[in-house]
Amino acid sequence: MPSETLPPAPEMFSRWGAFQTWWGRTNKEQVQIAEARLLSRLQFFSFKGVASTDASNSSTQARVGLVPLSGKNRLINTLIIHQNSSPSAVDTSEAAVESKDQQTDDQGRTPIAQTKLDIKTATDNESMISPPAPGERAIVVCHGYGAGLAFFFRNYLSLSQIPNAKVYAIDWLGMGGSSRPAFNFKHTSKTSIKDVVRDSENFFIEGLEEWRQIQKIEKMVLVGHSLGGYLSTAYALKYPERVEKLILVSPVGIPENPEAQKAPLPEPPKEGDATGPSQSTRPPSPQASTPNPPPVSSWVRKLAIGAWERNITPQSIMRFTGPFGPSLVAAYTSRRFAHLEEDEQKDLNNYIYHISSKSGSGEYALATILAPGAYARWPLMDRLKDLTMPTAFLYGESDWMDYRAAEKARRSMTVPTVLMRVPNAGHHLYLDNPPAFDKAVLQVITRAWDGK
């Protein structure tokens, strides 16, 4: 889907634009268009801040589409980027990086196209199966909660230029542009928290494993952000032979909180209810807090905890507000991603709205995996020690996730580990400082390291 054929995203704070977005309804085509607007920017990013002198020397192709899994309504939205020629057109030497022969901005962008990028939105009849070539490394990128694969639009080109590598990105089942099968969980007073958490994890990681089998990937470098980092860890623990290296980008769920492990489980979502689970008369529990909670009034805090326990998600609130939903998303996007260019904000905002307004599915797993305050019900602190592959932890210097939890967990891990903090970046470090994030990932993937 060429970028010049894409309709522009509506204005963020226009009443007419908000109504137009809501009235147009979200469907498969709207999600694909919103996704393609972001992915079409890939050709305008350089590698490690160095612009290629001639874009025709490089040939990178990207394809995005749905990969069917077994069972009803189970399809994983997938982006595949690979080189059709040698990536040597982009000079990655230290001398080239330092010289920056051509001027780029502070985000590593250049107005010169760096590659022949061919983004195709695959049709239902078009195959999205693309196994790595012999000797080619598979890099699989997994997004966090409330996000999708297009969030990494500032990073894919750099990652795709890593020699002998093919980049894959997925939307978790029930999230992003993937299909929305029913997310059902049942529990009684005798059900253990670990059983509920394990079932919720399996909803995602079994989808990833089946997707891996379809793509014929023997081993992969698994990159997961936030909740995607948590789920990537769960996958690596269950299928260690399939993970070459694990890169956890500001992962949720590492620190322990005894109160979180005792917090009441959420109510199961009501089948077919797109706006969230049913209400309950159960009083909210005032337990569990964030490591450094912002000052909020007690009634606001109780209201938030009550909503969490009832499994009322941010997406269900947005859907419930109808024509006001786009404005709620715009308020979040303009605040959290204020550093982006105006057109990037607008396109990202439209993308977030459309992937969030699809029917509720994987979003309901949040409250089964995390207790109020975003502490894991089954923390990774004691689970990380069972990993068998080299593991990297990446955090932003102003990240609300506490990197000290990873430092503590590393002491009990027996595999090579590394912890990096990306400057001038918060929780979405890949968007906040793409060149520094890309460089850190490149180092983890391509360099041998065995430190603690």
N, C-alpha and C positions, 0 to 999 in steps of 0.2 A: 504494500500500500504506500505509494510514493507520498512524501510529505506535502508536495504541492497540491495534492488532491484532497487533503484532509480539511474539513470545515474547521474554522477557528473555535476555540473554547469560549463559552460565554464569559462576560465580565464577572469578576468575583463579587463585587459589592453592588451590583445593579439589581434592583428589585425585579426588573423584567428578565434579566439574565437568570436569576434564581428561579423565577417562575417557569421560564423556558426550559431550564435544566430539569426541574421536577416534572413538568407537564410532558416532556419528551419521553419519560420513563426510561428505566435502565433495561437494556436487553444485551444480547451477545454482541451485536454490532456496535452499540454505544461504548461498551467496555473495550472492544478492539480498537476503536477510533481513538479513545482517550489514551490507551496504551501506546498506540503507534505515534501519537504526537510527541511523546517523550522519547521513544526509542529512535525516532528519526533524527534526533540531535546527535547521535553517536558519531557521525562523521565529522563533527566540528570540535572534537577533542583530540589533543595531542597525547603522546605517550611520555609520561614523566616530565612534562613541560617542554619537550623537544618536538618541534614541528618537522614533518617530512618535507623534503624539498620538492617532491613530485608524487602526488597522490596516486598517479597511475602505476607507480612501481609496486604498489601493494594491492592485494585483492582480498578483502574480507567480506564474507557473506553472512547475513543473519536471517533467521527464519523463526517465526513465532506461531504457535498453533496448539491445538489440543491433542493430547496423547490418551487414547481410550485405555482404561483398565478393565479388569473383569468386573462383572456385577452391573447393577442398574445405576445409571446416573453417576458414574465415576470416571471423570476425565481430568487430567492434570495439564494445565496451561504451561507451555514450555517454550523457552527461548534457547536457540542454538546458534552459536557464533563460531565460525571456523575460518582458517586461512586456506585459500586455494593456491597460495604461492608462499614463497619464503617470507617471513616477517622481517627480513633484514633491511627492508626499505626504511624502517624506523630505527634510527641509531640509538641503542640503549647503553652505550659506553659511558663511563663516568665523565670523560672529557666532553662528550656531546651534551650530557645533562647539564654540566656546569656552564658550558658556553652559551647554550640556548641561542643557537644561531638565528632563530626567528623569534620575534616577540610573541609571547603568550601572556594571558592575564593571570591573576592570582589563583585561578581555578584550573590552570593548565589548558585553557581553551585557545583556539586559533581560528581565524576565519577561513583558513585554507583547509579544504577537505583532506583528511588524513588517510582515507581509504575509500575504495569503491564499496560502499555499504548498500546492500540490497535487502531491504526489509520486506518480507513477504508474510502476509497473514494467510496461513494455510487454510484451505477449505476442509470440510469434513472428509472429503475423499482423498486428500493429499497426505502422504505419509510424513510423519514427524519422527520417524525412527532414523537415527543417525549415529551409529556406533563409532567410537574413536578408532582411528587408524592404528595399525600396529606401531607400538612405541609412542603413541600420542597420549598425553596425560589428560584425564577428564577433571575439570574444575566445575563443581556444582554449587551454585549460589542459592541460598534459601532465605527468604525475607522474614520479617518479624510480624507481630500482631497488628492488624489493621492496615497492612501494607501489601505490596505486590512486587513482582519482579521488575517492573518499570521504575521502582524507586532507585535502582542502581544505574540509571541512565548515564550518570557521570563517570562510571567506572568500567563499563563493559569493554570499551575499546582498548584501554590499557591492559586489562586482563587478557583480552583476546590476542594481544601481541606477544605474550609469553611464548617463547619458542617451544614447539612440539606440544601444544596444548589446545584443547577444544573446550570452550566455555558453554556450560549449560546453566540455565536458571529456571526454577520452577515456582509456580504458585502452589502452596500447600493445598491439598484436597479440602474443599469447603471454604477456600479463601481466594482473594484476588480474582483472576479470570478463570479459575478452575470451576468445575461443576459443584453443585451444592447438594450432596446427598444428605439425608437426615442424620443429624448427630444425636444419637440416643444413648443415654446412660441411665441405669437404674441402680438404686441403692436402698438398703434397709438399715435398720439399726445395727445389724450384724455385719454389714459390709465394711471391710477395712478401707481406710483412706488410700492405701497403696494399690488396692485392687481397682478403685475408681480411677486413680491417676494412671495406672498402667493401661486400662482400657482406653482412656482419652489419648494417651501417647500413641497407642497402636492405631488409632484412627488415622493418624498422620504418617507414622513411620512405616506402616505396612503399605500405604499408598506409595511412599518413596521407594520402598524395596521392590514393589512390583514394577514401578516405572524404571528402576535401574535394570531389572531383568529384561524389560522390553527394549531398552536402549543398548543392551549387551555391553554394559560397563562392568569390567571386572573389579576395578578399584577406582576410588575417586578422592580428590581433595575436596572435603566438605566444608563450605563456608556458610555459617549461619548467624544471623543477626537477631539479638534480643530473644523473643520466644522461639525464633528459628534456630538460635544457638542452643537453647534448651532442648528442642526436639532433635537437633542434629546430634547432641550428646546422647540422647536416649537411643537414637538409631545406631550410633557408634558402639554403644554398650551391647546392643542386641546383635548387631552384624559387624563385629570388629574386623573381620576378614575383608570387608568391602571398603574400608576407609584407609587411605594412604596417610593423609594428614587431616587434622581437625583444626579449623580456624574459627574460634568463637569470638564474635564481634559484639561486645557489650552484652553478654548473655544474661538473661534473667534466671533467677532460681538457684543461685549458688549459696548465698548465706542462709544460715539456719535461724529459725525463730520458733521456739517451742509453742508459742501461742498459735502460730499459723498451722502447726501440725495438729492442733486440737480444734481449730475453727470449724463450725458446721459446714457440711457440704451444701452446695447450691441446689436449688430445685431443678429437676430435669426439665428441659425445654418442652413446651407444648407442641406436639406434632402439627405442622402446617401453620404455625403462628409466626408470621414474618416480623412481628414487632417485638417478639421476646416472650419469655415464659410467663405463666400466669402469676398473679399477685398472691401474697400469702399474709396471714395474720401473725406469723411468727415474728417475735420481736428481734430486731437486729442485734448482733453481738458487738459490743464495743471493743473488740480485741484486734490485735495486730496493727502495727503502724509501720510506716516507712522508716528507713534508717535515719533520715533527716527530714521529717515531715514539715511541709510548709504550714505556717500558722493559719488555721481555719477554725471557724466557730464550731462548737460541739454539735449543733444541730445539722450543720452541713456534713460533718464527718459521719454522723449517725445515718444520715440520708444516703451518703455514698456507700457505706458499709451495707446498709439494708438493700440497696440496689444490687450490690455485688452478690450478696447471698441469695437474692432472687434471680440471679443470672440475667439481669437487665443490662445488656451490653451498650456501649456507646453507639454502635451501629443501629440497634433496635430503637434507641431514643431518636436518632436521626430519621429513621424511617417513619416513626410515629408522628414526628412534627410536620410531615408532609412538605408543603411548599417552603417551609422555613428551614428544611434540612440543608439545602445548599448554602444558606447563610451561616449555619453553624459550622459547616466544614470550612468555609472561607475564613471565619474568625480564627479557627485553629491553624490553618495553613499560613495565613498572613503573619501570625505571631511566631509560630515555630520555625518557619522557613523564610523569615524576613530577609535573610542574606541572599536568597536566590534572585535572579533577574525577574522582572515583572512578568514577562511572558512565561518563564519557567514556573513561577508561582501559580499563574493562571492555569497552565496545563496540568500541573501536579494536583491542584485543587480539584479540577474536573475529574481527574483519574481517581482520586481518593473518594469522591462522591459516588462515582459509578460502581466501584468495587465494593463500597460499603452499603449501597442500597439494594444489592442483590439479596435474595432470600437468605435468612440466617441459617448457618450450618456450623462450620468450624469455629466461628467466633464464640460459640457457647462452651468451648473447651477451656477458655481462659479461667473461669471460676472453679473448674474442677482441678486444674493444675496448680493454680495460685490461689492463696487465701487473700482476704482484704489486706491491702498494704503491699501487694505484689511479692510476697514471700511464698516460696514453693511449699506445697503440702508435703512433697517428698523431695527435700533439698538435694542439690547436686553436690554439696560439700562432701558428703560421704560416698558418693557414687563415682566421682571423678577419679578416685584412686584405682578403679577397676579398668580404666581405659588402657588400651594396649598400643596406641599409635601416638606419634609426636603431636602435641597439642599447643596451639598458640592462643593467647588471650589478647584481644585488642580493645582498648577503651579510648574515649575522648578525654582530654585533660579536664574538661568541665562536664563530664558525664554524670548523670544522676545515678547511674549504676556504680556501686562502690568497688573499685578495682582491688581493694584490700582483701575482699573475700576470695578473689582468685589467687592472690598472693598466699593466703592461708591454705587454700586447697592444694596448691602446687607442692607444699611441703610433704604431703602424703602420697603424691603421685610418683610412680616409678619410671615413667616414660619421659623422654626429653620434652621440656616445656619452655616457653618464652612468654613474657608479658611485655606488651608495648602500649604506650600512651601517645595518641595522636594529638599534636598541638592544635590550638584554635578549633576545637571540635567538641561537640557534646555527644548525646546518645546516638544521633544519626551521623556518626563520624564520616561515613562514606560520602554523604552529601555536604557536610560542613567543610571538609578539607580533603577533596578528592585526590590531589597529588600525593599528599602525605599518607593517606590510607592506601592508595594503590602501591606506593613504594613499600609499605610495611607488608602487604600481602605478597608482593613480588619476592621480597626477601625470605618470607616464610616458605614459599613454594619452591624457590629455585636454589636456595642456599642450604648447605648442610649445617645443622646446628644440633648440639647435644647438651646444651646447658640446662641448668635448673633455674 
